Amino acid sequence: MRVIPGAVLGWDMGAVLALAQALGVSTLIAAELLPEIEAVMVRKLNEQIGENHG
């Protein structure tokens, strides 16, 4: 993950795609689907961080 103090910015997509390839998952499919999943994950984690520091 890419993070800064107090916030999550996103995933390291290079690492994500390398992991997908190593697991035998189509990198094309991963590249299409994961950005939307990443956006939800980032939003939810940052909401939780905000609640814990708020």
mmCIF entry with sequence, helices, sheets and N, C-alpha, C, O atoms, coordinates in Angstrom:
data_MODEL
# 
_entry.id   MODEL 
# 
_entity.id                         1 
_entity.type                       polymer 
_entity.pdbx_number_of_molecules   1 
# 
_entity_poly.entity_id                      1 
_entity_poly.type                           'polypeptide(L)' 
_entity_poly.nstd_linkage                   no 
_entity_poly.nstd_monomer                   no 
_entity_poly.pdbx_seq_one_letter_code       MRVIPGAVLGWDMGAVLALAQALGVSTLIAAELLPEIEAVMVRKLNEQIGENHG 
_entity_poly.pdbx_seq_one_letter_code_can   MRVIPGAVLGWDMGAVLALAQALGVSTLIAAELLPEIEAVMVRKLNEQIGENHG 
_entity_poly.pdbx_strand_id                 A 
# 
loop_
_entity_poly_seq.entity_id 
_entity_poly_seq.num 
_entity_poly_seq.mon_id 
_entity_poly_seq.hetero 
1 1  MET n 
1 2  ARG n 
1 3  VAL n 
1 4  ILE n 
1 5  PRO n 
1 6  GLY n 
1 7  ALA n 
1 8  VAL n 
1 9  LEU n 
1 10 GLY n 
1 11 TRP n 
1 12 ASP n 
1 13 MET n 
1 14 GLY n 
1 15 ALA n 
1 16 VAL n 
1 17 LEU n 
1 18 ALA n 
1 19 LEU n 
1 20 ALA n 
1 21 GLN n 
1 22 ALA n 
1 23 LEU n 
1 24 GLY n 
1 25 VAL n 
1 26 SER n 
1 27 THR n 
1 28 LEU n 
1 29 ILE n 
1 30 ALA n 
1 31 ALA n 
1 32 GLU n 
1 33 LEU n 
1 34 LEU n 
1 35 PRO n 
1 36 GLU n 
1 37 ILE n 
1 38 GLU n 
1 39 ALA n 
1 40 VAL n 
1 41 MET n 
1 42 VAL n 
1 43 ARG n 
1 44 LYS n 
1 45 LEU n 
1 46 ASN n 
1 47 GLU n 
1 48 GLN n 
1 49 ILE n 
1 50 GLY n 
1 51 GLU n 
1 52 ASN n 
1 53 HIS n 
1 54 GLY n 
# 
_struct_asym.id          A 
_struct_asym.entity_id   1 
# 
loop_
_struct_conf.conf_type_id 
_struct_conf.id 
_struct_conf.pdbx_PDB_helix_id 
_struct_conf.beg_label_comp_id 
_struct_conf.beg_label_asym_id 
_struct_conf.beg_label_seq_id 
_struct_conf.pdbx_beg_PDB_ins_code 
_struct_conf.end_label_comp_id 
_struct_conf.end_label_asym_id 
_struct_conf.end_label_seq_id 
_struct_conf.pdbx_end_PDB_ins_code 
_struct_conf.beg_auth_comp_id 
_struct_conf.beg_auth_asym_id 
_struct_conf.beg_auth_seq_id 
_struct_conf.end_auth_comp_id 
_struct_conf.end_auth_asym_id 
_struct_conf.end_auth_seq_id 
_struct_conf.pdbx_PDB_helix_class 
_struct_conf.details 
_struct_conf.pdbx_PDB_helix_length 
HELX_P HELX_P1 AA1 MET A 13 ? ALA A 22 ? MET A 13 ALA A 22 1 ? 10 
HELX_P HELX_P2 AA2 THR A 27 ? HIS A 53 ? THR A 27 HIS A 53 1 ? 27 
# 
_struct_conf_type.id          HELX_P 
_struct_conf_type.criteria    ? 
_struct_conf_type.reference   ? 
# 
_struct_sheet.id               AA1 
_struct_sheet.type             ? 
_struct_sheet.number_strands   2 
_struct_sheet.details          ? 
# 
_struct_sheet_order.sheet_id     AA1 
_struct_sheet_order.range_id_1   1 
_struct_sheet_order.range_id_2   2 
_struct_sheet_order.offset       ? 
_struct_sheet_order.sense        anti-parallel 
# 
loop_
_struct_sheet_range.sheet_id 
_struct_sheet_range.id 
_struct_sheet_range.beg_label_comp_id 
_struct_sheet_range.beg_label_asym_id 
_struct_sheet_range.beg_label_seq_id 
_struct_sheet_range.pdbx_beg_PDB_ins_code 
_struct_sheet_range.end_label_comp_id 
_struct_sheet_range.end_label_asym_id 
_struct_sheet_range.end_label_seq_id 
_struct_sheet_range.pdbx_end_PDB_ins_code 
_struct_sheet_range.beg_auth_comp_id 
_struct_sheet_range.beg_auth_asym_id 
_struct_sheet_range.beg_auth_seq_id 
_struct_sheet_range.end_auth_comp_id 
_struct_sheet_range.end_auth_asym_id 
_struct_sheet_range.end_auth_seq_id 
AA1 1 ARG A 2 ? ILE A 4  ? ARG A 2 ILE A 4  
AA1 2 ALA A 7 ? GLY A 10 ? ALA A 7 GLY A 10 
# 
loop_
_atom_site.group_PDB 
_atom_site.id 
_atom_site.type_symbol 
_atom_site.label_atom_id 
_atom_site.label_alt_id 
_atom_site.label_comp_id 
_atom_site.label_asym_id 
_atom_site.label_entity_id 
_atom_site.label_seq_id 
_atom_site.pdbx_PDB_ins_code 
_atom_site.Cartn_x 
_atom_site.Cartn_y 
_atom_site.Cartn_z 
_atom_site.occupancy 
_atom_site.B_iso_or_equiv 
_atom_site.pdbx_formal_charge 
_atom_site.auth_seq_id 
_atom_site.auth_comp_id 
_atom_site.auth_asym_id 
_atom_site.auth_atom_id 
_atom_site.pdbx_PDB_model_num 
ATOM 1   N N  . MET A 1 1  ? 0.834   -1.174  0.000   1.00 0.00 ? 1  MET A N  1 
ATOM 2   C CA . MET A 1 1  ? 0.000   0.000   0.000   1.00 0.00 ? 1  MET A CA 1 
ATOM 3   C C  . MET A 1 1  ? 0.883   1.243   0.000   1.00 0.00 ? 1  MET A C  1 
ATOM 4   O O  . MET A 1 1  ? 2.010   1.241   0.495   1.00 0.00 ? 1  MET A O  1 
ATOM 5   N N  . ARG A 1 2  ? 0.336   2.277   -0.562  1.00 0.00 ? 2  ARG A N  1 
ATOM 6   C CA . ARG A 1 2  ? 0.979   3.589   -0.518  1.00 0.00 ? 2  ARG A CA 1 
ATOM 7   C C  . ARG A 1 2  ? 0.282   4.374   0.587   1.00 0.00 ? 2  ARG A C  1 
ATOM 8   O O  . ARG A 1 2  ? -0.933  4.566   0.554   1.00 0.00 ? 2  ARG A O  1 
ATOM 9   N N  . VAL A 1 3  ? 1.060   4.824   1.559   1.00 0.00 ? 3  VAL A N  1 
ATOM 10  C CA . VAL A 1 3  ? 0.471   5.534   2.698   1.00 0.00 ? 3  VAL A CA 1 
ATOM 11  C C  . VAL A 1 3  ? 1.301   6.772   3.037   1.00 0.00 ? 3  VAL A C  1 
ATOM 12  O O  . VAL A 1 3  ? 2.484   6.867   2.710   1.00 0.00 ? 3  VAL A O  1 
ATOM 13  N N  . ILE A 1 4  ? 0.642   7.703   3.697   1.00 0.00 ? 4  ILE A N  1 
ATOM 14  C CA . ILE A 1 4  ? 1.293   8.847   4.309   1.00 0.00 ? 4  ILE A CA 1 
ATOM 15  C C  . ILE A 1 4  ? 0.795   8.873   5.746   1.00 0.00 ? 4  ILE A C  1 
ATOM 16  O O  . ILE A 1 4  ? -0.208  8.228   6.052   1.00 0.00 ? 4  ILE A O  1 
ATOM 17  N N  . PRO A 1 5  ? 1.459   9.594   6.631   1.00 0.00 ? 5  PRO A N  1 
ATOM 18  C CA . PRO A 1 5  ? 0.970   9.638   8.007   1.00 0.00 ? 5  PRO A CA 1 
ATOM 19  C C  . PRO A 1 5  ? -0.499  10.081  8.070   1.00 0.00 ? 5  PRO A C  1 
ATOM 20  O O  . PRO A 1 5  ? -0.842  11.191  7.663   1.00 0.00 ? 5  PRO A O  1 
ATOM 21  N N  . GLY A 1 6  ? -1.339  9.210   8.578   1.00 0.00 ? 6  GLY A N  1 
ATOM 22  C CA . GLY A 1 6  ? -2.752  9.532   8.758   1.00 0.00 ? 6  GLY A CA 1 
ATOM 23  C C  . GLY A 1 6  ? -3.655  9.215   7.592   1.00 0.00 ? 6  GLY A C  1 
ATOM 24  O O  . GLY A 1 6  ? -4.850  9.502   7.660   1.00 0.00 ? 6  GLY A O  1 
ATOM 25  N N  . ALA A 1 7  ? -3.137  8.633   6.517   1.00 0.00 ? 7  ALA A N  1 
ATOM 26  C CA . ALA A 1 7  ? -3.998  8.343   5.363   1.00 0.00 ? 7  ALA A CA 1 
ATOM 27  C C  . ALA A 1 7  ? -3.400  7.248   4.486   1.00 0.00 ? 7  ALA A C  1 
ATOM 28  O O  . ALA A 1 7  ? -2.183  7.093   4.383   1.00 0.00 ? 7  ALA A O  1 
ATOM 29  N N  . VAL A 1 8  ? -4.292  6.504   3.864   1.00 0.00 ? 8  VAL A N  1 
ATOM 30  C CA . VAL A 1 8  ? -3.925  5.512   2.862   1.00 0.00 ? 8  VAL A CA 1 
ATOM 31  C C  . VAL A 1 8  ? -4.176  6.140   1.496   1.00 0.00 ? 8  VAL A C  1 
ATOM 32  O O  . VAL A 1 8  ? -5.251  6.689   1.254   1.00 0.00 ? 8  VAL A O  1 
ATOM 33  N N  . LEU A 1 9  ? -3.200  6.063   0.610   1.00 0.00 ? 9  LEU A N  1 
ATOM 34  C CA . LEU A 1 9  ? -3.343  6.640   -0.728  1.00 0.00 ? 9  LEU A CA 1 
ATOM 35  C C  . LEU A 1 9  ? -3.793  5.616   -1.762  1.00 0.00 ? 9  LEU A C  1 
ATOM 36  O O  . LEU A 1 9  ? -4.506  5.955   -2.706  1.00 0.00 ? 9  LEU A O  1 
ATOM 37  N N  . GLY A 1 10 ? -3.380  4.375   -1.587  1.00 0.00 ? 10 GLY A N  1 
ATOM 38  C CA . GLY A 1 10 ? -3.763  3.355   -2.558  1.00 0.00 ? 10 GLY A CA 1 
ATOM 39  C C  . GLY A 1 10 ? -2.808  2.184   -2.521  1.00 0.00 ? 10 GLY A C  1 
ATOM 40  O O  . GLY A 1 10 ? -1.978  2.057   -1.621  1.00 0.00 ? 10 GLY A O  1 
ATOM 41  N N  . TRP A 1 11 ? -2.947  1.339   -3.514  1.00 0.00 ? 11 TRP A N  1 
ATOM 42  C CA . TRP A 1 11 ? -2.098  0.165   -3.641  1.00 0.00 ? 11 TRP A CA 1 
ATOM 43  C C  . TRP A 1 11 ? -0.930  0.470   -4.550  1.00 0.00 ? 11 TRP A C  1 
ATOM 44  O O  . TRP A 1 11 ? -1.002  1.371   -5.386  1.00 0.00 ? 11 TRP A O  1 
ATOM 45  N N  . ASP A 1 12 ? 0.127   -0.264  -4.393  1.00 0.00 ? 12 ASP A N  1 
ATOM 46  C CA . ASP A 1 12 ? 1.242   -0.245  -5.337  1.00 0.00 ? 12 ASP A CA 1 
ATOM 47  C C  . ASP A 1 12 ? 0.805   -1.160  -6.483  1.00 0.00 ? 12 ASP A C  1 
ATOM 48  O O  . ASP A 1 12 ? 0.939   -2.381  -6.395  1.00 0.00 ? 12 ASP A O  1 
ATOM 49  N N  . MET A 1 13 ? 0.287   -0.567  -7.548  1.00 0.00 ? 13 MET A N  1 
ATOM 50  C CA . MET A 1 13 ? -0.303  -1.365  -8.631  1.00 0.00 ? 13 MET A CA 1 
ATOM 51  C C  . MET A 1 13 ? 0.728   -2.248  -9.334  1.00 0.00 ? 13 MET A C  1 
ATOM 52  O O  . MET A 1 13 ? 0.376   -3.314  -9.840  1.00 0.00 ? 13 MET A O  1 
ATOM 53  N N  . GLY A 1 14 ? 1.979   -1.831  -9.376  1.00 0.00 ? 14 GLY A N  1 
ATOM 54  C CA . GLY A 1 14 ? 3.007   -2.703  -9.945  1.00 0.00 ? 14 GLY A CA 1 
ATOM 55  C C  . GLY A 1 14 ? 3.115   -3.992  -9.157  1.00 0.00 ? 14 GLY A C  1 
ATOM 56  O O  . GLY A 1 14 ? 3.200   -5.080  -9.725  1.00 0.00 ? 14 GLY A O  1 
ATOM 57  N N  . ALA A 1 15 ? 3.112   -3.853  -7.828  1.00 0.00 ? 15 ALA A N  1 
ATOM 58  C CA . ALA A 1 15 ? 3.174   -5.037  -6.966  1.00 0.00 ? 15 ALA A CA 1 
ATOM 59  C C  . ALA A 1 15 ? 1.909   -5.867  -7.089  1.00 0.00 ? 15 ALA A C  1 
ATOM 60  O O  . ALA A 1 15 ? 1.967   -7.097  -7.103  1.00 0.00 ? 15 ALA A O  1 
ATOM 61  N N  . VAL A 1 16 ? 0.774   -5.205  -7.179  1.00 0.00 ? 16 VAL A N  1 
ATOM 62  C CA . VAL A 1 16 ? -0.507  -5.914  -7.311  1.00 0.00 ? 16 VAL A CA 1 
ATOM 63  C C  . VAL A 1 16 ? -0.535  -6.731  -8.600  1.00 0.00 ? 16 VAL A C  1 
ATOM 64  O O  . VAL A 1 16 ? -0.947  -7.890  -8.591  1.00 0.00 ? 16 VAL A O  1 
ATOM 65  N N  . LEU A 1 17 ? -0.106  -6.141  -9.687  1.00 0.00 ? 17 LEU A N  1 
ATOM 66  C CA . LEU A 1 17 ? -0.120  -6.852  -10.962 1.00 0.00 ? 17 LEU A CA 1 
ATOM 67  C C  . LEU A 1 17 ? 0.908   -7.987  -10.982 1.00 0.00 ? 17 LEU A C  1 
ATOM 68  O O  . LEU A 1 17 ? 0.661   -9.036  -11.576 1.00 0.00 ? 17 LEU A O  1 
ATOM 69  N N  . ALA A 1 18 ? 2.057   -7.779  -10.337 1.00 0.00 ? 18 ALA A N  1 
ATOM 70  C CA . ALA A 1 18 ? 3.050   -8.859  -10.240 1.00 0.00 ? 18 ALA A CA 1 
ATOM 71  C C  . ALA A 1 18 ? 2.487   -10.017 -9.420  1.00 0.00 ? 18 ALA A C  1 
ATOM 72  O O  . ALA A 1 18 ? 2.705   -11.180 -9.757  1.00 0.00 ? 18 ALA A O  1 
ATOM 73  N N  . LEU A 1 19 ? 1.768   -9.704  -8.348  1.00 0.00 ? 19 LEU A N  1 
ATOM 74  C CA . LEU A 1 19 ? 1.155   -10.740 -7.522  1.00 0.00 ? 19 LEU A CA 1 
ATOM 75  C C  . LEU A 1 19 ? 0.078   -11.478 -8.312  1.00 0.00 ? 19 LEU A C  1 
ATOM 76  O O  . LEU A 1 19 ? -0.010  -12.704 -8.250  1.00 0.00 ? 19 LEU A O  1 
ATOM 77  N N  . ALA A 1 20 ? -0.734  -10.740 -9.049  1.00 0.00 ? 20 ALA A N  1 
ATOM 78  C CA . ALA A 1 20 ? -1.766  -11.377 -9.880  1.00 0.00 ? 20 ALA A CA 1 
ATOM 79  C C  . ALA A 1 20 ? -1.127  -12.342 -10.871 1.00 0.00 ? 20 ALA A C  1 
ATOM 80  O O  . ALA A 1 20 ? -1.590  -13.471 -11.032 1.00 0.00 ? 20 ALA A O  1 
ATOM 81  N N  . GLN A 1 21 ? -0.079  -11.902 -11.523 1.00 0.00 ? 21 GLN A N  1 
ATOM 82  C CA . GLN A 1 21 ? 0.605   -12.754 -12.498 1.00 0.00 ? 21 GLN A CA 1 
ATOM 83  C C  . GLN A 1 21 ? 1.176   -13.998 -11.820 1.00 0.00 ? 21 GLN A C  1 
ATOM 84  O O  . GLN A 1 21 ? 1.063   -15.102 -12.351 1.00 0.00 ? 21 GLN A O  1 
ATOM 85  N N  . ALA A 1 22 ? 1.786   -13.822 -10.655 1.00 0.00 ? 22 ALA A N  1 
ATOM 86  C CA . ALA A 1 22 ? 2.367   -14.956 -9.927  1.00 0.00 ? 22 ALA A CA 1 
ATOM 87  C C  . ALA A 1 22 ? 1.292   -15.959 -9.506  1.00 0.00 ? 22 ALA A C  1 
ATOM 88  O O  . ALA A 1 22 ? 1.555   -17.157 -9.410  1.00 0.00 ? 22 ALA A O  1 
ATOM 89  N N  . LEU A 1 23 ? 0.084   -15.461 -9.257  1.00 0.00 ? 23 LEU A N  1 
ATOM 90  C CA . LEU A 1 23 ? -1.023  -16.329 -8.853  1.00 0.00 ? 23 LEU A CA 1 
ATOM 91  C C  . LEU A 1 23 ? -1.779  -16.922 -10.040 1.00 0.00 ? 23 LEU A C  1 
ATOM 92  O O  . LEU A 1 23 ? -2.707  -17.711 -9.864  1.00 0.00 ? 23 LEU A O  1 
ATOM 93  N N  . GLY A 1 24 ? -1.374  -16.536 -11.245 1.00 0.00 ? 24 GLY A N  1 
ATOM 94  C CA . GLY A 1 24 ? -2.026  -17.065 -12.428 1.00 0.00 ? 24 GLY A CA 1 
ATOM 95  C C  . GLY A 1 24 ? -3.301  -16.339 -12.810 1.00 0.00 ? 24 GLY A C  1 
ATOM 96  O O  . GLY A 1 24 ? -4.095  -16.841 -13.606 1.00 0.00 ? 24 GLY A O  1 
ATOM 97  N N  . VAL A 1 25 ? -3.499  -15.148 -12.239 1.00 0.00 ? 25 VAL A N  1 
ATOM 98  C CA . VAL A 1 25 ? -4.672  -14.333 -12.560 1.00 0.00 ? 25 VAL A CA 1 
ATOM 99  C C  . VAL A 1 25 ? -4.316  -13.450 -13.758 1.00 0.00 ? 25 VAL A C  1 
ATOM 100 O O  . VAL A 1 25 ? -3.212  -12.912 -13.830 1.00 0.00 ? 25 VAL A O  1 
ATOM 101 N N  . SER A 1 26 ? -5.233  -13.308 -14.672 1.00 0.00 ? 26 SER A N  1 
ATOM 102 C CA . SER A 1 26 ? -4.996  -12.458 -15.837 1.00 0.00 ? 26 SER A CA 1 
ATOM 103 C C  . SER A 1 26 ? -4.691  -11.029 -15.386 1.00 0.00 ? 26 SER A C  1 
ATOM 104 O O  . SER A 1 26 ? -5.489  -10.411 -14.681 1.00 0.00 ? 26 SER A O  1 
ATOM 105 N N  . THR A 1 27 ? -3.529  -10.509 -15.798 1.00 0.00 ? 27 THR A N  1 
ATOM 106 C CA . THR A 1 27 ? -3.188  -9.140  -15.422 1.00 0.00 ? 27 THR A CA 1 
ATOM 107 C C  . THR A 1 27 ? -4.103  -8.131  -16.107 1.00 0.00 ? 27 THR A C  1 
ATOM 108 O O  . THR A 1 27 ? -4.332  -7.048  -15.569 1.00 0.00 ? 27 THR A O  1 
ATOM 109 N N  . LEU A 1 28 ? -4.625  -8.463  -17.273 1.00 0.00 ? 28 LEU A N  1 
ATOM 110 C CA . LEU A 1 28 ? -5.577  -7.582  -17.945 1.00 0.00 ? 28 LEU A CA 1 
ATOM 111 C C  . LEU A 1 28 ? -6.846  -7.440  -17.109 1.00 0.00 ? 28 LEU A C  1 
ATOM 112 O O  . LEU A 1 28 ? -7.346  -6.332  -16.911 1.00 0.00 ? 28 LEU A O  1 
ATOM 113 N N  . ILE A 1 29 ? -7.360  -8.557  -16.623 1.00 0.00 ? 29 ILE A N  1 
ATOM 114 C CA . ILE A 1 29 ? -8.560  -8.512  -15.786 1.00 0.00 ? 29 ILE A CA 1 
ATOM 115 C C  . ILE A 1 29 ? -8.263  -7.780  -14.480 1.00 0.00 ? 29 ILE A C  1 
ATOM 116 O O  . ILE A 1 29 ? -9.061  -6.955  -14.035 1.00 0.00 ? 29 ILE A O  1 
ATOM 117 N N  . ALA A 1 30 ? -7.124  -8.077  -13.869 1.00 0.00 ? 30 ALA A N  1 
ATOM 118 C CA . ALA A 1 30 ? -6.749  -7.409  -12.626 1.00 0.00 ? 30 ALA A CA 1 
ATOM 119 C C  . ALA A 1 30 ? -6.652  -5.898  -12.839 1.00 0.00 ? 30 ALA A C  1 
ATOM 120 O O  . ALA A 1 30 ? -7.131  -5.122  -12.011 1.00 0.00 ? 30 ALA A O  1 
ATOM 121 N N  . ALA A 1 31 ? -6.038  -5.481  -13.940 1.00 0.00 ? 31 ALA A N  1 
ATOM 122 C CA . ALA A 1 31 ? -5.895  -4.055  -14.229 1.00 0.00 ? 31 ALA A CA 1 
ATOM 123 C C  . ALA A 1 31 ? -7.242  -3.378  -14.450 1.00 0.00 ? 31 ALA A C  1 
ATOM 124 O O  . ALA A 1 31 ? -7.392  -2.189  -14.170 1.00 0.00 ? 31 ALA A O  1 
ATOM 125 N N  . GLU A 1 32 ? -8.212  -4.118  -14.946 1.00 0.00 ? 32 GLU A N  1 
ATOM 126 C CA . GLU A 1 32 ? -9.550  -3.561  -15.168 1.00 0.00 ? 32 GLU A CA 1 
ATOM 127 C C  . GLU A 1 32 ? -10.358 -3.467  -13.875 1.00 0.00 ? 32 GLU A C  1 
ATOM 128 O O  . GLU A 1 32 ? -11.055 -2.478  -13.646 1.00 0.00 ? 32 GLU A O  1 
ATOM 129 N N  . LEU A 1 33 ? -10.265 -4.489  -13.035 1.00 0.00 ? 33 LEU A N  1 
ATOM 130 C CA . LEU A 1 33 ? -11.140 -4.577  -11.863 1.00 0.00 ? 33 LEU A CA 1 
ATOM 131 C C  . LEU A 1 33 ? -10.569 -3.928  -10.603 1.00 0.00 ? 33 LEU A C  1 
ATOM 132 O O  . LEU A 1 33 ? -11.313 -3.325  -9.830  1.00 0.00 ? 33 LEU A O  1 
ATOM 133 N N  . LEU A 1 34 ? -9.282  -4.043  -10.392 1.00 0.00 ? 34 LEU A N  1 
ATOM 134 C CA . LEU A 1 34 ? -8.713  -3.632  -9.111  1.00 0.00 ? 34 LEU A CA 1 
ATOM 135 C C  . LEU A 1 34 ? -8.771  -2.136  -8.813  1.00 0.00 ? 34 LEU A C  1 
ATOM 136 O O  . LEU A 1 34 ? -8.906  -1.789  -7.640  1.00 0.00 ? 34 LEU A O  1 
ATOM 137 N N  . PRO A 1 35 ? -8.680  -1.225  -9.779  1.00 0.00 ? 35 PRO A N  1 
ATOM 138 C CA . PRO A 1 35 ? -8.792  0.195   -9.414  1.00 0.00 ? 35 PRO A CA 1 
ATOM 139 C C  . PRO A 1 35 ? -10.111 0.554   -8.728  1.00 0.00 ? 35 PRO A C  1 
ATOM 140 O O  . PRO A 1 35 ? -10.129 1.391   -7.826  1.00 0.00 ? 35 PRO A O  1 
ATOM 141 N N  . GLU A 1 36 ? -11.192 -0.061  -9.140  1.00 0.00 ? 36 GLU A N  1 
ATOM 142 C CA . GLU A 1 36 ? -12.474 0.221   -8.481  1.00 0.00 ? 36 GLU A CA 1 
ATOM 143 C C  . GLU A 1 36 ? -12.492 -0.346  -7.069  1.00 0.00 ? 36 GLU A C  1 
ATOM 144 O O  . GLU A 1 36 ? -13.010 0.289   -6.150  1.00 0.00 ? 36 GLU A O  1 
ATOM 145 N N  . ILE A 1 37 ? -11.930 -1.536  -6.893  1.00 0.00 ? 37 ILE A N  1 
ATOM 146 C CA . ILE A 1 37 ? -11.848 -2.146  -5.569  1.00 0.00 ? 37 ILE A CA 1 
ATOM 147 C C  . ILE A 1 37 ? -10.912 -1.319  -4.689  1.00 0.00 ? 37 ILE A C  1 
ATOM 148 O O  . ILE A 1 37 ? -11.191 -1.100  -3.510  1.00 0.00 ? 37 ILE A O  1 
ATOM 149 N N  . GLU A 1 38 ? -9.811  -0.867  -5.263  1.00 0.00 ? 38 GLU A N  1 
ATOM 150 C CA . GLU A 1 38 ? -8.857  -0.036  -4.531  1.00 0.00 ? 38 GLU A CA 1 
ATOM 151 C C  . GLU A 1 38 ? -9.524  1.237   -4.018  1.00 0.00 ? 38 GLU A C  1 
ATOM 152 O O  . GLU A 1 38 ? -9.303  1.632   -2.873  1.00 0.00 ? 38 GLU A O  1 
ATOM 153 N N  . ALA A 1 39 ? -10.329 1.875   -4.845  1.00 0.00 ? 39 ALA A N  1 
ATOM 154 C CA . ALA A 1 39 ? -10.984 3.124   -4.448  1.00 0.00 ? 39 ALA A CA 1 
ATOM 155 C C  . ALA A 1 39 ? -11.881 2.920   -3.232  1.00 0.00 ? 39 ALA A C  1 
ATOM 156 O O  . ALA A 1 39 ? -11.891 3.751   -2.324  1.00 0.00 ? 39 ALA A O  1 
ATOM 157 N N  . VAL A 1 40 ? -12.625 1.833   -3.206  1.00 0.00 ? 40 VAL A N  1 
ATOM 158 C CA . VAL A 1 40 ? -13.493 1.538   -2.064  1.00 0.00 ? 40 VAL A CA 1 
ATOM 159 C C  . VAL A 1 40 ? -12.643 1.263   -0.823  1.00 0.00 ? 40 VAL A C  1 
ATOM 160 O O  . VAL A 1 40 ? -12.942 1.763   0.262   1.00 0.00 ? 40 VAL A O  1 
ATOM 161 N N  . MET A 1 41 ? -11.591 0.471   -0.985  1.00 0.00 ? 41 MET A N  1 
ATOM 162 C CA . MET A 1 41 ? -10.721 0.145   0.134   1.00 0.00 ? 41 MET A CA 1 
ATOM 163 C C  . MET A 1 41 ? -10.100 1.409   0.719   1.00 0.00 ? 41 MET A C  1 
ATOM 164 O O  . MET A 1 41 ? -10.081 1.578   1.938   1.00 0.00 ? 41 MET A O  1 
ATOM 165 N N  . VAL A 1 42 ? -9.596  2.291   -0.125  1.00 0.00 ? 42 VAL A N  1 
ATOM 166 C CA . VAL A 1 42 ? -8.972  3.526   0.332   1.00 0.00 ? 42 VAL A CA 1 
ATOM 167 C C  . VAL A 1 42 ? -9.981  4.380   1.087   1.00 0.00 ? 42 VAL A C  1 
ATOM 168 O O  . VAL A 1 42 ? -9.678  4.895   2.163   1.00 0.00 ? 42 VAL A O  1 
ATOM 169 N N  . ARG A 1 43 ? -11.162 4.530   0.538   1.00 0.00 ? 43 ARG A N  1 
ATOM 170 C CA . ARG A 1 43 ? -12.199 5.349   1.166   1.00 0.00 ? 43 ARG A CA 1 
ATOM 171 C C  . ARG A 1 43 ? -12.558 4.798   2.554   1.00 0.00 ? 43 ARG A C  1 
ATOM 172 O O  . ARG A 1 43 ? -12.627 5.555   3.523   1.00 0.00 ? 43 ARG A O  1 
ATOM 173 N N  . LYS A 1 44 ? -12.784 3.496   2.648   1.00 0.00 ? 44 LYS A N  1 
ATOM 174 C CA . LYS A 1 44 ? -13.184 2.881   3.918   1.00 0.00 ? 44 LYS A CA 1 
ATOM 175 C C  . LYS A 1 44 ? -12.060 2.933   4.955   1.00 0.00 ? 44 LYS A C  1 
ATOM 176 O O  . LYS A 1 44 ? -12.311 3.233   6.122   1.00 0.00 ? 44 LYS A O  1 
ATOM 177 N N  . LEU A 1 45 ? -10.825 2.645   4.540   1.00 0.00 ? 45 LEU A N  1 
ATOM 178 C CA . LEU A 1 45 ? -9.714  2.714   5.487   1.00 0.00 ? 45 LEU A CA 1 
ATOM 179 C C  . LEU A 1 45 ? -9.501  4.135   5.998   1.00 0.00 ? 45 LEU A C  1 
ATOM 180 O O  . LEU A 1 45 ? -9.242  4.333   7.185   1.00 0.00 ? 45 LEU A O  1 
ATOM 181 N N  . ASN A 1 46 ? -9.609  5.120   5.118   1.00 0.00 ? 46 ASN A N  1 
ATOM 182 C CA . ASN A 1 46 ? -9.436  6.503   5.546   1.00 0.00 ? 46 ASN A CA 1 
ATOM 183 C C  . ASN A 1 46 ? -10.588 6.951   6.455   1.00 0.00 ? 46 ASN A C  1 
ATOM 184 O O  . ASN A 1 46 ? -10.374 7.764   7.354   1.00 0.00 ? 46 ASN A O  1 
ATOM 185 N N  . GLU A 1 47 ? -11.789 6.442   6.239   1.00 0.00 ? 47 GLU A N  1 
ATOM 186 C CA . GLU A 1 47 ? -12.895 6.724   7.153   1.00 0.00 ? 47 GLU A CA 1 
ATOM 187 C C  . GLU A 1 47 ? -12.578 6.163   8.540   1.00 0.00 ? 47 GLU A C  1 
ATOM 188 O O  . GLU A 1 47 ? -12.803 6.831   9.550   1.00 0.00 ? 47 GLU A O  1 
ATOM 189 N N  . GLN A 1 48 ? -12.062 4.950   8.585   1.00 0.00 ? 48 GLN A N  1 
ATOM 190 C CA . GLN A 1 48 ? -11.708 4.336   9.875   1.00 0.00 ? 48 GLN A CA 1 
ATOM 191 C C  . GLN A 1 48 ? -10.578 5.090   10.550  1.00 0.00 ? 48 GLN A C  1 
ATOM 192 O O  . GLN A 1 48 ? -10.606 5.296   11.763  1.00 0.00 ? 48 GLN A O  1 
ATOM 193 N N  . ILE A 1 49 ? -9.587  5.503   9.781   1.00 0.00 ? 49 ILE A N  1 
ATOM 194 C CA . ILE A 1 49 ? -8.482  6.289   10.350  1.00 0.00 ? 49 ILE A CA 1 
ATOM 195 C C  . ILE A 1 49 ? -9.023  7.591   10.933  1.00 0.00 ? 49 ILE A C  1 
ATOM 196 O O  . ILE A 1 49 ? -8.633  7.996   12.028  1.00 0.00 ? 49 ILE A O  1 
ATOM 197 N N  . GLY A 1 50 ? -9.923  8.245   10.198  1.00 0.00 ? 50 GLY A N  1 
ATOM 198 C CA . GLY A 1 50 ? -10.520 9.487   10.666  1.00 0.00 ? 50 GLY A CA 1 
ATOM 199 C C  . GLY A 1 50 ? -11.305 9.321   11.951  1.00 0.00 ? 50 GLY A C  1 
ATOM 200 O O  . GLY A 1 50 ? -11.253 10.178  12.833  1.00 0.00 ? 50 GLY A O  1 
ATOM 201 N N  . GLU A 1 51 ? -12.033 8.219   12.059  1.00 0.00 ? 51 GLU A N  1 
ATOM 202 C CA . GLU A 1 51 ? -12.811 7.942   13.267  1.00 0.00 ? 51 GLU A CA 1 
ATOM 203 C C  . GLU A 1 51 ? -11.890 7.708   14.466  1.00 0.00 ? 51 GLU A C  1 
ATOM 204 O O  . GLU A 1 51 ? -12.203 8.121   15.582  1.00 0.00 ? 51 GLU A O  1 
ATOM 205 N N  . ASN A 1 52 ? -10.761 7.049   14.232  1.00 0.00 ? 52 ASN A N  1 
ATOM 206 C CA . ASN A 1 52 ? -9.843  6.745   15.317  1.00 0.00 ? 52 ASN A CA 1 
ATOM 207 C C  . ASN A 1 52 ? -9.005  7.949   15.754  1.00 0.00 ? 52 ASN A C  1 
ATOM 208 O O  . ASN A 1 52 ? -8.473  7.971   16.864  1.00 0.00 ? 52 ASN A O  1 
ATOM 209 N N  . HIS A 1 53 ? -8.892  8.951   14.875  1.00 0.00 ? 53 HIS A N  1 
ATOM 210 C CA . HIS A 1 53 ? -8.088  10.139  15.206  1.00 0.00 ? 53 HIS A CA 1 
ATOM 211 C C  . HIS A 1 53 ? -8.948  11.391  15.365  1.00 0.00 ? 53 HIS A C  1 
ATOM 212 O O  . HIS A 1 53 ? -8.433  12.495  15.539  1.00 0.00 ? 53 HIS A O  1 
ATOM 213 N N  . GLY A 1 54 ? -10.245 11.201  15.302  1.00 0.00 ? 54 GLY A N  1 
ATOM 214 C CA . GLY A 1 54 ? -11.133 12.340  15.247  1.00 0.00 ? 54 GLY A CA 1 
ATOM 215 C C  . GLY A 1 54 ? -11.557 12.918  16.505  1.00 0.00 ? 54 GLY A C  1 
ATOM 216 O O  . GLY A 1 54 ? -12.313 13.889  16.514  1.00 0.00 ? 54 GLY A O  1 
# 
